[in-house]
Amino acid sequence: MVAKPMLGAGYLLQGVRLITRPGLRRFVLIPLAVNILVFSLAIYLGVREFATFLELIEAQIPSWLGWLDWILWPVFALLLLVVVFYTFNLVANLIASPFNNLLAEKVELLLTGRPLQDSGGVGKLLKELLPTLFEELVKVVYALALAIPFLVLLFVPVVGPLLWFLYTAWILAVQYSDYPMGNHGLKFREMRARLRGERGLSLGFGAAAAGLGMVPVVNFILMPSAVAGATAMWVREFNRENTRARYQGPYESRMTTRWVRLEIDHLSGHIDGEVLLGPLRGQRLGSITTEALLELLAGGCASDADSAEALEVYLGRERGQRFSERPRARQETEPRSSAPQPPQSTRMSRDEACAILGVGADADNAAIRAAHRRLIQRMHPDRGGSAYLAAKINEAKTVLMRAAEAA
């Protein structure tokens, strides 16, 4: 029950990290700068008009009431802050909607290495400017229509505010998922149907977005972060073609054991994967409850040391579990060295090494070193990673570097 919402919230955090990538910053900074300019102009005009209004009021009231200025200005400033706080994201979505489609496209390219078939860059942005703005208005109308019953229930103690928060979470999930799904031609109705099929995941993502939107100033980065996070969620959870094929992108590592396969995102450090054996076979790790994974660890995985350690890595990194004693059949009789050492149970093949580093079979030494450096920075035990993963990453680099030298 808890795993899916937490997974959805995790995608928003991935989005926060993704928008800092060099190739994506311009799609964040340009609409943000335009939006700040629009609000700065609106605030300037509002202050000027309010000052004019006060002058008219002062001309009509006795001079001894001049102290009212000291009350009206703070009240006006407070109201202005409230209006800016609650309308910034709405206006930002309208202004940046054409950029958001491009941002979703670039994030998907970054994650999968595959461009969209109808990618058109700036030309596409200009061509679809009006249709995109119309789609934004459709979403606004949908949100307003759906809000009516929830506004009525808002006056019910406890239950009302909770239902309103869930409504907000759903609307935000719909709002931001529309960009990556729309890039693939999904209609608004089909997009909502896919989100309903994963309600826990969708509401977890939307709830995290709602929470971020409540933090002043930080909410300025909500829109691009949510677009990037929704795109990552689309690639890994909702894109049925990719879900079936499990395409390995250029920034993804795979480490396969007998019972589980770990999939590591180089950019965010997020780990997911799949169960390969047993009653949970075929299920994604992120969709399985912690209790069920712990049962798997104590059961079938205990017979295979590598599988048990891989599952412990996932549970420790993504679920916050700690293991003082590892439930596996083969116990270590000698203390480990402080430096990660390659596992000695099996010899790593070149294909496995390529999957671990996320590089192609024709990768040169520079690409191998870059992938190794990117991964080891996130997965080394000194940086909160795992000795098991670090050892695998180091071994993969050794295997590929030797193969490159032999060639």
URNORNOR-V81549 format. One record per backbone hydrogen bond with DSSP energy under -1.0 kcal/mol. CO is the residue of the C=O (numbers start at 1). NH is the residue of the N-H. If there is no record, write none. Layout:
BEGIN
CO&NH ; CO&NH
END
This chain:
BEGIN
2&6 ; 3&7 ; 4&8 ; 5&9 ; 6&10 ; 7&11 ; 9&13 ; 10&14 ; 11&15 ; 12&16 ; 13&17 ; 14&18 ; 15&19 ; 17&20 ; 18&21 ; 21&24 ; 21&25 ; 25&28 ; 25&29 ; 26&30 ; 28&32 ; 29&33 ; 30&34 ; 31&35 ; 32&36 ; 33&37 ; 34&38 ; 35&39 ; 36&40 ; 37&41 ; 38&42 ; 39&43 ; 40&44 ; 41&45 ; 42&46 ; 43&47 ; 44&48 ; 45&49 ; 46&50 ; 47&51 ; 48&52 ; 49&53 ; 50&54 ; 51&55 ; 52&56 ; 53&57 ; 54&58 ; 55&59 ; 57&60 ; 62&65 ; 63&66 ; 65&68 ; 66&69 ; 67&70 ; 68&71 ; 68&72 ; 69&73 ; 71&75 ; 72&76 ; 73&77 ; 74&78 ; 75&79 ; 76&80 ; 77&81 ; 78&82 ; 79&83 ; 80&84 ; 81&85 ; 82&86 ; 83&87 ; 84&88 ; 87&91 ; 88&92 ; 89&93 ; 90&94 ; 91&95 ; 92&96 ; 96&100 ; 97&101 ; 98&102 ; 99&103 ; 100&104 ; 101&105 ; 102&106 ; 103&107 ; 104&108 ; 105&109 ; 106&110 ; 107&111 ; 108&112 ; 109&113 ; 116&119 ; 121&125 ; 122&126 ; 123&127 ; 124&128 ; 128&132 ; 129&133 ; 130&134 ; 131&135 ; 132&136 ; 133&137 ; 134&138 ; 135&139 ; 136&140 ; 137&141 ; 138&142 ; 139&143 ; 140&144 ; 141&145 ; 142&146 ; 143&147 ; 147&151 ; 148&152 ; 149&153 ; 153&156 ; 156&160 ; 157&159 ; 158&162 ; 159&163 ; 160&164 ; 161&165 ; 162&166 ; 163&167 ; 164&168 ; 165&169 ; 166&170 ; 167&171 ; 168&172 ; 169&173 ; 170&174 ; 171&175 ; 172&176 ; 173&177 ; 174&178 ; 177&181 ; 178&182 ; 179&183 ; 181&186 ; 182&185 ; 187&191 ; 188&192 ; 189&193 ; 190&194 ; 191&195 ; 192&196 ; 193&197 ; 195&198 ; 198&202 ; 199&203 ; 200&204 ; 201&205 ; 202&206 ; 203&207 ; 204&208 ; 205&209 ; 206&210 ; 207&211 ; 208&212 ; 209&213 ; 212&215 ; 215&219 ; 216&218 ; 217&220 ; 218&221 ; 219&222 ; 221&225 ; 222&226 ; 223&227 ; 224&228 ; 225&229 ; 226&230 ; 227&231 ; 228&232 ; 229&233 ; 230&234 ; 231&235 ; 232&236 ; 233&237 ; 233&238 ; 234&239 ; 238&240 ; 239&243 ; 240&244 ; 241&245 ; 242&246 ; 249&252 ; 251&266 ; 253&264 ; 255&262 ; 259&276 ; 259&277 ; 260&257 ; 261&274 ; 262&255 ; 263&272 ; 264&253 ; 265&269 ; 270&265 ; 272&263 ; 273&285 ; 274&261 ; 275&282 ; 278&281 ; 280&283 ; 283&275 ; 284&287 ; 285&288 ; 289&293 ; 290&294 ; 291&295 ; 292&296 ; 293&297 ; 294&298 ; 295&299 ; 296&301 ; 300&303 ; 301&304 ; 302&329 ; 304&308 ; 305&309 ; 306&310 ; 307&311 ; 308&312 ; 309&313 ; 310&314 ; 311&315 ; 312&316 ; 313&317 ; 314&318 ; 315&319 ; 315&321 ; 326&328 ; 349&353 ; 350&354 ; 351&355 ; 352&356 ; 353&357 ; 354&358 ; 354&359 ; 355&254 ; 360&363 ; 364&368 ; 365&369 ; 366&370 ; 367&371 ; 368&372 ; 369&373 ; 370&374 ; 371&375 ; 372&376 ; 373&377 ; 375&378 ; 375&379 ; 376&380 ; 379&386 ; 380&383 ; 380&385 ; 381&384 ; 386&390 ; 387&391 ; 388&392 ; 389&393 ; 390&394 ; 391&395 ; 392&396 ; 393&397 ; 394&398 ; 395&399 ; 396&400 ; 397&401 ; 398&402 ; 399&403 ; 400&404 ; 401&405 ; 402&406 ; 403&407
END
